[in-house]
Amino acid sequence: MRCPDTLAIKNRLKESKDKLLHKSIEWILQDPQYLDWRNGDDVCLLWIKGGAGKGKTMMSIGLIERLSLLQDESTVVTYFFCQNADYELNTIEAILKGLILQLVNQQKELKISLRSRWDTTNERFKEEITSWRALWDIFLEMLEHCKCKRVYVVVDALDECQDDGIADLLKLLVRTGLHRPSKIKWLLTSRPLDSGERELLSGSDQVLVSLELNSKHVSEAVQIYITSKMDELDRRCSYGETLRRKIQNELTEKAEDTYLWVSLVCKRLESVHRDEALTTIQDLPLGLYPLYHRVLIQLSSGESAAVKGCMRLLRVMMLAYRPLNMAEVGCVSGLSDELAIIEALVDRCASFLKMRGTDIEFVHQSARDYLTGENGQSILNSDEYYGHAGVALGCLSYLSQRLKVNLVDLPRPNSTREVMKWNGLAASVAYAATFWVQHLDDAKNTTTVQKALTAHGEVGIFLHTKLLEWLECLSLLDKLPRAVEAFKTLADNSDVSKYIGFKALLAN
């Protein structure tokens, strides 16, 4: 049942969304559709739909916090934020686990729905609970047993869920409101949904708030956001009243009611001299994707070494299964592992990537979408191609050099986690140790990987020389089940599997 803490994710997103401007969501708090959903007994599902960069996640955070203010013994709020670029946050299983975690943390008595499925003798769940349908049954049981009169369930960015079963989930979800009055209130936000959209709004108990159809309110909210950003820039760059007004007017005219466009342009202005600020905005195109295209062309036309570093970093970030820590970039990308160099590359790619502490992530899902599209790929691959095979073999090479017995220098064999001292080495190998087989599997049909999978290839040599150290590393990372998944992936290759008896191991 392990899953990320959704409260921590909300707080992290709140930090990355600049300041959460509660004024920018005041309009929806007065919207009749929202009020019917929040207060009435007949509307069970509210869907907020809007394009990229329209502020849906910022709105979700604001609404969650407003709903939480109402929270007492009769009300509970549970929520989840989907994120396409993180394998822990982009599946239906992850959504349901996150909602369950939030619910039981607030309603302790609901843990019985899990404990009743636990085999105390064998210390394991006595029925399969990793499938999303089993998790759905558990979640629904918890909702039915919850004594609160109102349960608000918020799922943000549903379009970023990478699961093929999303339409089936929505079918089940809308049925939770069939009984009147319904205490369960679903709030979903997303861009248009291809496979699941027809399942929504099929009944009178489901309502839609379209951000495009509420353009007047969104435009006013974006104007509030622009004013706030201009206050920050004016303090930093000392524009003065006249220049500030010109810049603010230019931003308003070109923003097309898109928060993200404003955010990216204002981030760019932070490093531009005040005398060039106005012309910088005037030269930029309207719309997110044209802006991304302009920036990527500029990135690809600089100094050779810098261009190669930026293109490689962007390509690796698209391939990675979760955001990367700065200490992990070197082993995954083959670039220098000097933190100052990596930080400089991230800064050059600021329209696509951002730092959150020591983690690197995309500024927005739309940035990743652009890079995976035809225009982005044509530019990224013009310099060189670096795919899953390169990542997998880079990870193997790094692990081969860095892994050692007693990786974190435990003082004695029976040491507990409490005495474990994480060092920089453990942090730098975390991604490589966890995901190298998955990258290998995604590139299994390439000639490079076929050679690596032979007994004398990189994989065979690694398993022959570093298997125990790798298993120890996964254990320290609390990721040992990943080894079982890896064995299953590699088991069909007889040249490699003979070194550790994969098939016999799995059979036992």
Secondary structure, 3 states (H helix, E strand, C coil): CCCCCHHHHHHHHHHHCCCCCHHHHHHHHCCHHHHHHHHCCCCCEEEEECCCCCCHHHHHHHHHHHHHHCCCCCEEEEEEECCCCCCCCCCHHHHHHHHHHHHHHHCHHHHHHHHCCEECCCCEECCCCCCHHHHHHHHHHHHHHCCCCEEEEEEECHHHCCCCCHHHHHHHHHHCCCCCCCCEEEEEEECCCCCCHHHCCCCCCEEEEECCCCHHHHHHHHHHHHHHHHHHHHHHHCCCHHHHHHHHHHHHHHCCCCHHHHHHHHHHHCCCCHHHHHHHHHHCCCCHHHHHHHHHHHHCCCCHHHHHHHHHHHHHHHHCCCCEEHHHHHHHHCCCCCHHHHHHHHHHCCCCEEEECCEEEECCHHHHHHHHCHHHHHHHCCCCCCCHHHHHHHHHHHHHHHCCCCCCCCCCCCCCHHHCCCCHHHHHHHHHHHHHHHHHHHCCCCHHHHHHCCCCCHHHHHHHHHHHHHHHHHHHCCCCHHHHHHHHHHCCCHHHHCCCCHHHHHHC
